[in-house]
């Protein structure tokens, strides 16, 4: 009688915005034996698939426009319904995707540009989180939601109203979510984490902004010239280490720079 192959237990990770920057670095670092990774990004990556093949990780990639978060969350719910909860050691959703609209004062902003920034940066994370928590509510495995926030969600900056508002909204919905989950028997642990200042395309975009529209440009130029930017790879390592901390979610809103536990 032929033997029946039982899949080995896996740690499940769902990651948005894996196409570049810290998101890409997180995806690469999550492709390890015993891991199942679902990436939801602008496009799929052949190099990521090649890395998964080498490491033995299970990788699924979706090309999705997160300005339509409702469609992405419906697809996520359907996909999670096909997973085997008993074969899952843990399940984590990492809401990393975000966009920076044109760096101009709000009075000069394009309405469609504002809408996209808020949909990708706030609406989609809320919708995906709702789908994740609903679909896994009966799972026995530990569940975690990590929202990648920003210091700009906690301090104002001229010409960045939409980005700052999206990140501030992310912080506050995480606080509300923590209250929701605290009353559940196997409630998810949640955290909105500011990962520090990272050397990504976003930083280049800010340094290249028109000084007359963006009075903080000099501060970003100084961060680069003084070597104060963290590489995407190092930032990813620190963020993923934070996700695995025993006290993850003890503070729903946190800043990686406040911790001496991760260097």
N, C-alpha and C positions, 0 to 999 in steps of 0.2 A: 504494500500500500504506500503510495507516494507521501512524503512528508509535507506538511503544510507550513509554509514559511510565514512566521509572525514578524512583522516589522519591529525593529528595535525601537525602544522609546526615544523620543526626540524632544529637544527644546525648540519651540516654535517662536519665530520672530516675524513680525510684519513691519515693514519699513517703508515710509514714503520719502520721496525726494532722493532716490539713490543714484541719480544720474551723474552727479558731480559734487565737488567739495567734500564737506564732512560726511554727507550722506553716502557718497560713493565709498569713502574710506570706512565707514561703519559697515557697509555691505561686504566689503572685502574681508574685514576682520570677523564678521559673523559667519563667513563660509568656513566652518570647521566641522570635523566629524561629530555626528550626533545632533547637528543643527538642521532644522528646516527653515528656510528663509523665503518669504514672499516679498518681492520688491514692487512697489507701485510708483511708477516714475513716468517721465515724458516719453521715454523709449526703452527698449530692451538693449542689453549689452552682451555682445559675444564674449568679450574678455571675462566678464563676470561668470558666464556659463562655463567657460574653460577652467576658471579657478575652482568652481564648484565640482567639476568633473575630477580635478586633481585631488581635492581635499576629501571628497566623498560626501560633501554636504548636499542636501536636497534644495534645489533652487527653482522657484517659480517667479517669472517676471511678467508684469502687466504694463502695457503702455496705456496710460490713462490721463485725461485732462481733469485735474482736481478742482478746476473751477466748476465742474459738475460733480460735486461731492455726493449728491443723492445717487447717481448712477454707480459711482465707485463703491459706496457703502452697501448698495443692494447686491453688487457683485461679491463683495466681501462676505456678506451674510450667507450667500449661496455657497461660496467656497468653504467657509467654516463648517457648514452643515455636512460636508463630505469628509471631514477629518474624523479621526478616531480619538475621542477624548482620552480613552484609556491608554493610548500610546503616546500621550503628551506629558512630558515631565514638567513643563512650564509653558506659558503663553504670554508673549509680550508684544504690545503695539507701540511703535515709535513713530510719533507724528513729527516728522522732520521737514517736510516740504514747506516752502514759503517763497514769495516773490516780493521784490522791491518795485514799487511803481515809479514813475518819473519823479526825479528829485526836484520838486517844485513846490511852492506854497500851495496850500489847499485851494486857494482862489483860482489858481492856474491849472488845476488838475482836470484830467479827462474823466468823466463819470464811469466809462467802461473800465478804465485803468484802475480806478478806486475799487470798483466792484470785484475785479479779478483778484486784487490783493487781499481783500477781505474774505472772499470765497475760498481761496487757496489757503490763506493763513489762519483763518478762524472757523469758517463754516464747515469746510471739509474735515478738519480734525474733530470737530464735535460730532459730525455725522458718522465718521469712521469709528470713533470711540463708542458711540451708541450701538452701532452694528456689532462691534467686537464684544462688548459687554453683554449684549442681549444673546448673541449666538453662543457664548461660552458660560452663561450664568449657571449651568448645571455641571460644568466641568469641576473635577476635584483638584486639578493641577493649580499651583499658584499662578495668578494672573497679574500682569503689571501694565500700566499705561505710562509711557514717558513722552511728555510733550516738550519739544525743543523750543524754548522761549528765547529771550534776548534781554540784555540790559536796557534796551530801548523800550521794552514793555514796562519798565519801572522808572524811567526818566524820559522827559519830553525832549524832542529834537525838532528844530525847524525843518520844514520841507519834507518831513517823513510822517505826516499825520496818519496815513493809512497803515503803514508798517507798524508804527508804535501802537496804534489802536488794536490791530490784530493780535500783537503779542501781549498787550495788557488784557485783552479779552481772553486769550488763552490762559494766562495766569489765573484769572478769576473763575473761569469755567472749571479749571482744575480744582480750585478750592471747593466749589460747589460739588464737584464729582466726588471728592474725598468724603464729604458729608454723606452723600448718597451711599457710597460703598461701605462706609464704616458700620452701617447697620445691617449688613448682609453676612450670612454665615461664612461664605468664602469670598468676601468682597475683594475687589481688585485693589492693589496698592498703586497709588498714582503720584506723579510728581511733574511739575513744570520747571524745567531746569534751564538756566542761562549758562551756556557752555564757555563763555569768555569770548575774546576777540580773535577771530580765526582768519588766516590768510587765504581768502577765497575770492571768487569773481565779484562777490558783493562788495568786498573791500575796495577792489579796483574801481568798481562802479562809483563808489562814494568819493574816492580820491580824484576821480575824473569829472566830478560834478562842477557846474558853474558856481564860482565863489559867490557871485551876487545873489544866487538863489539858495545857496547852501553854506551858511556862515560857519558850520562845523568842519568844512573840508580840511582846514589846516590841522585839526586834531587827528584826523585819519591819516594824513600825510606823515605826521609826526610818529604815530604808532608804527608805521612801516619803516621809516628811516631809523628809528631807535630800536628796531628789532623786537618789538613788543607783541607781535602777532604769533599766535600758536599755529603750527602746521595742521592741516586737516587730519593727517594720520594720528598726530598726538592728541588732538581734540577728540577724535573718535575713540581712541583708547581710553581716555579719561571718562568720557560719557558712558561707554559700555561698562567700565568698572563701577561707575555710580549705579548703573542699573542693577548690578549684582550685589550691591551693599546690603547687609542684613537690615539696616535701618532705612532702606529705600522707602520713600513716601511718608516718613515720619514728619517731614515738613512738606506740605503739598507744593509750595513754591520755594525754590532754592536757587543758589548761585554757586557754580562749581568753584569760583574763586574764594568763597567763604570757607572752604574745607581744606584742612591741612592733611586730610587722610589720603588724598590723591595728589601726587606730584606730577 
